[in-house]
Amino acid sequence: MVLCALGTISSLSVEAAQDIRVTYAGSMGVVMDKFLGPTFANNEHAVYQGQGQGAYGMAHLLESKKVVADVFVSITPGPMDILKQAGLVDEAVPVASTSMVITYNPKSKFAPAFEAIKNAKPGAAPWWKVLESPGLKFGRTDPINDPQGQNIIFTMLLAEKYYQQPGLTHKVLGDIQNPQQVFAEGGLLTRMEAGQVDAASGYESATLSSKLPYITLPDQINLSNPAMAKDWYNKVSFKVTDSKGQEKTLQTQPLVFYAAVLKNAPDAALGRKFIAFLQSPAGQAELKKNGYGQPKGGVLYQ
């Protein structure tokens, strides 16, 4: 039997030797829980348990031992760095990549404007201009706990420079922590599908997995091209105050998914097999089918 358990994976649930416990960046919910996890479990005659959350939040749960898992799959190196510093991972391998997009509700009253942009119709307003429309409800995730919540801010800061639109970030997003826009990652696309938001930030991978329409963005602002990091992406940054009241400056990081076996994994051998599956032709084909790009860059912490 394959079990997709979205509740907490705790140290109390380690009775089955062939359980594979995978924690992952919340945007990967569809591909992990509907495709990769069940396929791997079927191949290995194992029981799959998956839990997704904002990658930074998940990293802190793993760091504190409130969650115990075999594998962690992060978007960007930052969440993985937390576990490296905690002595819980030795290396992390790239398994996929993605880019930032703007996704929209096809039933929204603003959908025709986005469709015109998507289809490159003459006279279509710029995507950022539509996001400034009065009454448009925009959704994003928490910049403290989720890389995607940080990346939409970086995207808008880069858009200010690229389109020469000073103040664009605040016009669209408001304050860094804007309670009218910020939702938990796992529920953001669901809220949009339910009509609670008109448009949202997203990764191309998760948006394709959810079969939602979206606007592609130039490489100069979508954070997908590591070659642009030094001379372009790294020119923007912003400050946040974390849950401990400490202010820190955030920098861009490449939109690459990294996988690691936790050093306190209940079944490290099975965890290694899962990562090997992600890197295999079959795993890569499943990721590609769900909108994920090929891995980019090298192994972390070699």
C-alpha positions as CSV (number, residue, x, y, z in Angstrom):
1,M,0.0,0.0,0.0
2,V,1.2,3.5,-0.8
3,L,0.4,6.1,1.8
4,C,0.6,9.9,1.1
5,A,0.5,11.3,4.6
6,L,0.4,15.1,4.7
7,G,0.3,15.4,8.4
8,T,3.4,15.7,10.6
9,I,6.1,13.1,10.1
10,S,7.4,12.6,13.6
11,S,9.8,10.3,15.4
12,L,6.8,8.4,16.6
13,S,6.0,7.0,13.2
14,V,9.1,4.9,12.6
15,E,7.7,1.5,13.1
16,A,7.9,0.3,9.5
17,A,11.4,-0.4,8.3
18,Q,10.4,0.2,4.6
19,D,8.7,3.6,5.2
20,I,10.2,6.4,3.1
21,R,9.6,9.8,4.6
22,V,10.2,12.7,2.3
23,T,10.0,16.4,3.3
24,Y,10.0,18.9,0.5
25,A,9.4,22.5,-0.6
26,G,5.6,23.0,-0.6
27,S,5.5,23.9,-4.3
28,M,6.4,20.2,-5.1
29,G,3.2,18.8,-3.6
30,V,1.7,17.6,-6.8
31,V,4.7,15.9,-8.3
32,M,5.9,14.4,-5.0
33,D,2.6,13.1,-3.7
34,K,0.9,12.1,-6.9
35,F,3.8,10.9,-9.0
36,L,7.3,10.5,-7.6
37,G,6.5,9.2,-4.2
38,P,3.9,6.6,-5.2
39,T,6.1,5.4,-8.2
40,F,9.1,5.0,-6.0
41,A,7.1,3.3,-3.2
42,N,5.6,0.8,-5.8
43,N,9.1,0.1,-7.2
44,E,10.6,-0.5,-3.8
45,H,7.5,-2.2,-2.1
46,A,7.7,0.6,0.5
47,V,5.2,3.0,2.1
48,Y,5.6,6.6,1.0
49,Q,4.9,9.5,3.5
50,G,5.3,13.0,2.2
51,Q,5.1,16.4,3.9
52,G,5.4,19.7,2.2
53,Q,5.8,23.2,3.6
54,G,7.7,26.4,2.9
55,A,11.3,25.2,2.6
56,Y,12.8,27.5,5.3
57,G,10.0,26.5,7.7
58,M,10.5,22.8,7.0
59,A,14.3,23.2,7.4
60,H,13.7,24.7,10.9
61,L,11.4,21.8,11.8
62,L,14.0,19.3,10.7
63,E,16.7,21.2,12.5
64,S,14.8,21.2,15.8
65,K,14.0,17.5,15.4
66,K,10.2,18.3,15.6
67,V,10.1,16.5,12.2
68,V,12.2,13.5,11.4
69,A,12.5,12.3,7.8
70,D,14.8,10.4,5.4
71,V,15.0,13.0,2.7
72,F,14.7,16.8,2.4
73,V,14.2,18.4,-1.0
74,S,14.7,22.2,-1.0
75,I,14.3,25.0,-3.5
76,T,17.4,27.2,-3.5
77,P,20.5,26.4,-1.3
78,G,19.3,28.6,1.7
79,P,17.1,26.1,3.5
80,M,19.7,23.3,3.0
81,D,22.3,25.5,4.5
82,I,20.3,25.5,7.8
83,L,20.6,21.7,7.9
84,K,24.3,21.8,7.0
85,Q,25.1,24.1,9.8
86,A,23.0,21.9,12.2
87,G,25.1,18.9,11.2
88,L,22.2,17.1,9.6
89,V,23.4,16.9,6.0
90,D,26.8,16.3,4.4
91,E,25.9,17.1,0.8
92,A,22.9,18.1,-1.3
93,V,22.6,17.2,-5.0
94,P,20.7,19.2,-7.7
95,V,17.7,17.3,-9.0
96,A,15.6,19.9,-10.9
97,S,15.2,23.6,-11.6
98,T,12.4,26.1,-12.3
99,S,11.7,29.8,-12.9
100,M,9.4,32.5,-11.4
101,V,6.1,33.1,-13.2
102,I,2.9,35.0,-12.6
103,T,-0.1,32.7,-12.6
104,Y,-3.7,33.8,-12.7
105,N,-7.2,32.6,-12.1
106,P,-8.8,31.9,-15.5
107,K,-12.2,32.9,-14.1
108,S,-11.1,36.2,-12.7
109,K,-12.4,39.4,-14.3
110,F,-8.7,40.2,-15.0
111,A,-8.1,37.0,-16.9
112,P,-8.8,38.5,-20.3
113,A,-6.0,41.0,-19.7
114,F,-3.6,38.2,-18.8
115,E,-4.7,36.1,-21.7
116,A,-3.9,39.1,-24.0
117,I,-0.4,39.2,-22.6
118,K,0.1,35.4,-22.8
119,N,-1.0,35.4,-26.5
120,A,1.1,38.5,-27.3
121,K,-2.0,40.4,-28.6
122,P,-1.2,43.9,-30.1
123,G,-1.9,46.6,-27.5
124,A,-1.9,44.2,-24.5
125,A,-0.9,46.0,-21.3
126,P,2.4,44.9,-19.6
127,W,1.9,42.2,-17.0
128,W,3.1,44.4,-14.2
129,K,0.6,47.1,-15.2
130,V,-2.2,44.6,-14.9
131,L,-1.0,43.7,-11.4
132,E,-1.4,47.4,-10.5
133,S,-5.1,47.3,-11.4
134,P,-7.4,48.6,-8.7
135,G,-9.2,45.7,-7.0
136,L,-6.9,43.0,-8.2
137,K,-6.2,40.5,-5.4
138,F,-2.6,39.2,-5.6
139,G,-1.3,36.2,-3.6
140,R,2.2,35.3,-2.5
141,T,3.9,33.3,0.3
142,D,5.7,34.3,3.5
143,P,9.2,35.8,2.8
144,I,10.4,34.7,6.2
145,N,9.6,30.9,5.9
146,D,9.4,30.3,2.1
147,P,11.9,30.9,-0.7
148,Q,9.1,31.6,-3.1
149,G,7.9,34.4,-0.9
150,Q,11.4,35.9,-1.2
151,N,11.7,35.2,-4.9
152,I,8.6,37.2,-5.9
153,I,10.1,40.2,-4.1
154,F,13.4,39.7,-5.9
155,T,11.5,39.3,-9.2
156,M,9.7,42.6,-8.6
157,L,12.9,44.4,-7.6
158,L,14.5,43.2,-10.8
159,A,11.4,44.2,-12.8
160,E,11.8,47.8,-11.4
161,K,15.3,47.8,-12.9
162,Y,14.5,46.0,-16.1
163,Y,11.4,48.0,-17.1
164,Q,12.7,51.2,-15.5
165,Q,9.7,51.5,-13.1
166,P,10.8,52.9,-9.8
167,G,8.5,51.9,-6.9
168,L,6.9,49.0,-8.8
169,T,7.6,46.5,-6.0
170,H,5.6,48.5,-3.4
171,K,2.8,49.3,-5.8
172,V,2.2,45.6,-6.5
173,L,3.2,43.9,-3.2
174,G,2.8,46.6,-0.6
175,D,4.9,46.0,2.5
176,I,7.3,43.0,2.7
177,Q,5.0,41.3,5.2
178,N,1.6,42.2,3.8
179,P,-1.1,40.1,5.5
180,Q,-3.6,40.8,2.7
181,Q,-1.4,38.9,0.2
182,V,0.7,36.4,2.2
183,F,-0.6,32.8,2.4
184,A,0.8,29.5,3.3
185,E,2.5,28.0,0.2
186,G,0.5,24.8,0.2
187,G,-2.8,26.7,0.0
188,L,-1.9,29.6,-2.3
189,L,-2.8,28.0,-5.7
190,T,-5.8,26.4,-4.1
191,R,-7.0,29.8,-3.0
192,M,-6.6,31.1,-6.5
193,E,-8.5,28.2,-8.0
194,A,-11.3,28.9,-5.5
195,G,-11.4,32.6,-6.7
196,Q,-10.0,34.1,-3.5
197,V,-7.1,35.7,-5.4
198,D,-6.9,36.9,-9.1
199,A,-3.2,36.3,-9.6
200,A,-0.3,34.9,-7.7
201,S,3.4,34.3,-7.7
202,G,4.5,30.9,-8.7
203,Y,7.2,28.5,-9.9
204,E,6.6,27.4,-13.5
205,S,7.0,23.8,-12.3
206,A,4.2,24.0,-9.7
207,T,2.0,26.0,-11.9
208,L,2.2,23.5,-14.8
209,S,1.6,20.6,-12.3
210,S,-1.6,22.4,-11.2
211,K,-2.6,23.0,-14.8
212,L,-3.0,26.8,-14.2
213,P,-2.4,29.5,-16.9
214,Y,0.6,31.7,-16.3
215,I,2.7,34.5,-17.7
216,T,6.3,33.7,-18.5
217,L,8.9,36.3,-17.5
218,P,12.2,37.3,-19.1
219,D,15.4,35.6,-17.8
220,Q,16.5,39.0,-16.5
221,I,13.8,38.8,-13.8
222,N,12.7,35.1,-13.5
223,L,15.8,33.9,-11.5
224,S,16.2,30.9,-13.7
225,N,19.6,31.6,-15.3
226,P,22.6,31.1,-13.0
227,A,24.8,32.9,-15.6
228,M,23.0,36.1,-14.8
229,A,23.5,35.9,-11.0
230,K,26.8,37.8,-10.6
231,D,26.2,40.7,-12.9
232,W,22.4,41.0,-12.6
233,Y,20.4,39.0,-10.1
234,N,22.9,39.8,-7.2
235,K,22.3,43.5,-7.7
236,V,19.1,43.4,-5.7
237,S,18.5,42.6,-2.0
238,F,16.0,43.4,0.8
239,K,15.8,43.2,4.6
240,V,13.4,41.2,6.8
241,T,13.0,40.7,10.5
242,D,12.9,37.1,11.4
243,S,10.8,35.4,14.2
244,K,13.5,36.2,16.7
245,G,13.4,39.9,15.9
246,Q,16.7,39.9,14.1
247,E,17.1,41.9,10.9
248,K,18.9,40.3,8.0
249,T,19.6,41.1,4.4
250,L,18.4,38.5,1.9
251,Q,20.2,37.9,-1.5
252,T,19.0,36.1,-4.6
253,Q,19.8,32.4,-5.0
254,P,19.4,30.1,-8.1
255,L,16.0,28.4,-8.5
256,V,17.5,24.9,-8.3
257,F,15.9,22.0,-6.3
258,Y,18.4,20.2,-4.1
259,A,17.9,16.8,-2.3
260,A,19.7,15.4,0.7
261,V,19.6,12.4,3.0
262,L,19.2,13.5,6.6
263,K,21.9,12.2,9.0
264,N,19.2,11.3,11.5
265,A,17.1,9.5,8.8
266,P,15.2,6.5,10.1
267,D,16.1,4.7,6.8
268,A,19.1,6.4,5.2
269,A,19.6,3.6,2.7
270,L,16.1,4.0,1.4
271,G,16.6,7.8,1.4
272,R,19.6,7.4,-0.8
273,K,17.6,5.1,-3.2
274,F,14.9,7.8,-3.4
275,I,17.5,10.5,-4.4
276,A,19.0,8.1,-6.9
277,F,15.5,7.7,-8.3
278,L,15.0,11.5,-8.6
279,Q,18.3,11.6,-10.6
280,S,17.4,8.6,-12.8
281,P,16.0,8.9,-16.3
282,A,12.6,7.7,-15.0
283,G,12.6,10.3,-12.2
284,Q,13.8,13.1,-14.5
285,A,11.1,12.2,-17.0
286,E,8.4,12.5,-14.3
287,L,9.8,15.8,-13.2
288,K,9.9,17.1,-16.8
289,K,6.3,16.0,-17.4
290,N,5.3,18.0,-14.4
291,G,7.0,21.2,-15.6
292,Y,10.4,21.0,-13.9
293,G,13.7,21.9,-15.7
294,Q,16.9,19.9,-15.7
295,P,19.2,20.2,-12.7
296,K,21.7,23.1,-12.8
297,G,25.0,23.6,-11.0
298,G,26.9,21.2,-8.9
299,V,26.7,19.4,-5.6
300,L,26.5,21.5,-2.4
301,Y,29.2,21.2,0.3
302,Q,31.7,19.0,-1.6
